[in-house]
Amino acid sequence: MKVAVILLNYNSSTDCRKCVSYLKRQKGVELEIIIVDNCSRDDDRDNAEKLCQEQGCTFIPATANRGYNAGNNIGLRYSAEKGYKYVLIANPDMEFPQEDYVIRVVDVMEEKPEVAACGSNILSVSGERQNPWVFSSMWEEFPVIIHIAKMLGKERTPLPPENCYCDILHGCCLMINLPIISQCGYFDENIFLYCEEAILGKQIKKHGNRMYYLHDVTAVHRHIESTKGNVMKRYKLFWQSRRYYLKYYSGYSKLFIAIIDIFQKVYFYGKMFYFKLKKS
């Protein structure tokens, strides 16, 4: 079985090197590891290219950084030209302790041709599970309500401890059926970052296919929260993506989206005021 793997690099060549070392240990499958460099610093891009030369990986430099979806689409279109059916999308900070990880996920997709994307159990550094997700309810569009619910101990629906169909998979690591995803129009490139998972879930559902969660296969997402940068810049970027999702994928009425927009703006400026007070 031949499978393509896409690592989208942005100043993460050290993580890419570690991830490639895990992928090289995979058994029962032949991998083509593709590193798409999303306009990293010159030194990091050079390190990623050197890694590809050393390990026999494919190096593709993007001409512009247009975000997560557009960067992965570069690798997906390359994989489509090469005739791959299955492609593993993985963040460079992923680790794969199980040496049969890839083949076990592929085997499930071979058994379930309706599955367009399959994700495994994913653990954070602290041991928190990150898969699967469900589509948000209308009330979860209001952050204040979420905070109140957490204060009252009302958490979201617990994650299922067994294999199951699901709405959304974490974008840090998922296997996709490339012919189906290409028919869906690949990943939506109208967002730069955030909400990619929910949008992909809606694309797949609209096309008549499904997502699947495989609980008994595990990968580790060694993501460090502190490296994300300015909190408010990230929140502003998140809300831009969320507004796009609400408008084109949520199915909510224009009136309800307008109400959500007002609440989000109040929340955003309230957050800004809070952080300014905290700094002063």
N, C-alpha and C positions, 0 to 999 in steps of 0.2 A: 504494500500500500504506500503510495506517495502522497505526502501532505506538505503544503506550503505553510510557513510560519512567518508572520509579519511582526517585526519589532519597530515601532515608531520612535526614533531617537531625537530627543531635543536636549542637548547638553547632558546626556546620560550614558556616555560611552562606557563608563566603568560598570554601570548596572547591566548594560548590554553584554559585556564580556562575561559577567557572572551568569546571566540568563542563558547565553549561548552554551556555556559549559554544562548547565543542567539539560538543555535540549539535546546536546550531543550524546547524552547517556540514555536517551529514549530507545526502547527496544521494540522490535516487531513492526517498525515503520521506517520509511525512508523520507527524511525531511530536507526540504530546501528552505534554509533560513534567509529571510530577506530583511535587511535593515534599510528602512527608509529614513534618511536624515532630513529632518524638518527645519533646515536652515539653522543648525547649531552654530556655536562659535567656531572659528576656523580650526582651533586646536582640537576641539571635541569631534568635529566632523572628520578631521584627519585621523584621529584615533579610531573612530568607527570604521572608516575605510580600511585602515590597517588591520583591524580585527577581521574584517571580511576576507581580506587577502590571506591572512594566516589560517583561518578556519574554513575556507572554502564556501563562504556565504556570499549572497548577492547584495551588492551595495547600490542603492538608488538615491541620489541626492534630489531633493525637491528644489524647484526654482524659487518658491516663495512659501512662507509659513502661513497656510490658510486654515490651520487648526487640526484638531484630532481626526475628524471625519475625512477631510480632504486629503490629509497625509496618508491615512490608511487606504483610501481609495486608490492612491498611486500603486500601492502594493497589490491591491485586489485586482486592478485592471491588468497589471503585469501577470498575476497568477492566472487570470482568465485566458490571456493569450497563450500561456504555457499549457492550458488544458486541465488545470487542477479542479477537482470537485470539492475538496475540503481545504479550508484555510484556518489556521489558528491565529487569532489576533491576540497578542500578548504585550502588556506593558513591559518595559525593560527591567522593572523591579519585581518581576514575578520569579518564583522559585518552584521547581517541580521535583520534589523528593521521590515521588513514585515513578519508577522507570518505565512503567507501562501506561502512564497517564494518557498520552496522545492516542494510542491504539484503542484504549478502552472507551474513550469518548467517541472516536470514529465508529467503533463497533455498534454503539447505541444508535448513532445516526444512520448507519446502514440498515438497522432493524426498523427504523422509524422514518420513512422517506418524507413524511409531512413536516419533519423538524427542520427549520431553517437555521436555527442557532441552538447550540447546546453548551451549557456551562456547568462547571463542577462546583463542589464545595470549595469555597475560598476563605482562608483564614488570614486575618490581619496579624501584625507582629504581636499584638496583645492577646490573640486567640479569638477575636470576635469574628463571627460569620458574616460574610458579605453577599451571599447569594441565597435564594433568589429574591426578587422584589415583586410587588404588585403595583398596578396602576393606582395613582393617588385618587382618593375620594375628593369630592368638591370641597369639603371642609378642610382638607389638608393643604389647600392652596393659601390658607391664612396662617402665617407663622405664629401669631399670637395664640390661636387655638391649639396649635401643636404644643407650644410651651406650657399652656395651662393643663393640657392632657397629661404631659410628662410629670408636672408637679403633682397631679392627682394619681399618678401611677398607672395611667391608661396608655399603655404602649400600643404600637401597631400590632397587627396580627402576627403571632410568632412564626418564625421561619420553619417550614416543614422539615422534619428529620428523615425524609425518605425521597426516593426518586419521584419526580412529578412534572407535569406540564406547568408552565408559569407565564407571567406577563412580561417580566423584564429580567435581564441578566446583567451583571456588572460588566462594564466595558473593559476592565483591566485584563480579562482573559475569557475568551469565548471562541468556540469552534463554529464556523459557519459553513453552510452548504452554498458554495459559490454560485452555481447556476440559479438557485432560487433568489439569492441576494442581488444578482445582476438583473434579474427580471423585476425586482423591486426598485431598480434604479440606483443600486449601490447605496452607500451611506449618504444622508442628506448633508450637503456641504454648505448650507445656508447658516450654520452656526459654527462658531469658532471652538467653543469648549462648553461643557455641561449640557445636560438633558439628552445626550446622544443615546443613552440606553432606552429612555422612554420613547423617543422618536423611532428608534429601530424596532422596538416592540410593537408600536402602532403600524409601522410599515409592513411588518411580517403578518400581523393579524389582518390587516386590510387585504393582503394578497391571498389570504386563505390558508396560511401556514401557521406553525406553532413554534414556541420556544420550549426547551426541556432542561430540567435541572437534574444533574446526576450527583446524588449525595455521597455515594461511596467511593468517589475519586476526589482527591484533595490537592490543591495547590496553595502556595503561600504568597500573599501580597505584601512585600516588605516595603510598604510606603511610609515615608516619614512626614508627618503632618506639618512640622515646622518649616519645611522647605517650600511651602506653597506661596509665600510672599504676602503682599498687602491684603488684609482681610476684606476691606471695603472695595478694593478694585476687583477682587474675586467675586464678591457678592453682586456688584454691578454687572459683571460679565455673565454671572449665573442668571440674573433676572432678564437680561437681554435674550438669552437662549430660552428661558422659560416663557417669555412673552411670545416668542416664535412658536414654541410647542403648543401653547394654549390656543393661538390663532389658527394654526393649520392642522393640529392633530388631536386636540382634546375633545372636540365635539361639543364644547360648551357654547351657549348662546353669546352673542356679541355683548348683550347687557351684562351678563355674569362676568365675562372677561374684563369689561370696563370696571366693574366693582372690584374685582381682584386687583386690577392695576392700581386703583386708588389706595387700597389697603397696603399694597406692596411699596408704593412710594412713601406712605406715612412710615412704614416699618423701616425702609431704607434710610430716610432722613433722621429718624429716631436713633438708628444704629450709629450713624455718622456723628450725631450730637453726643452720644454716649462715649464713643471712642475719643472724641476731642476732649471731653471732660476727664477721661481716664488719663490722657497724656499730660493734661495741664496740672 
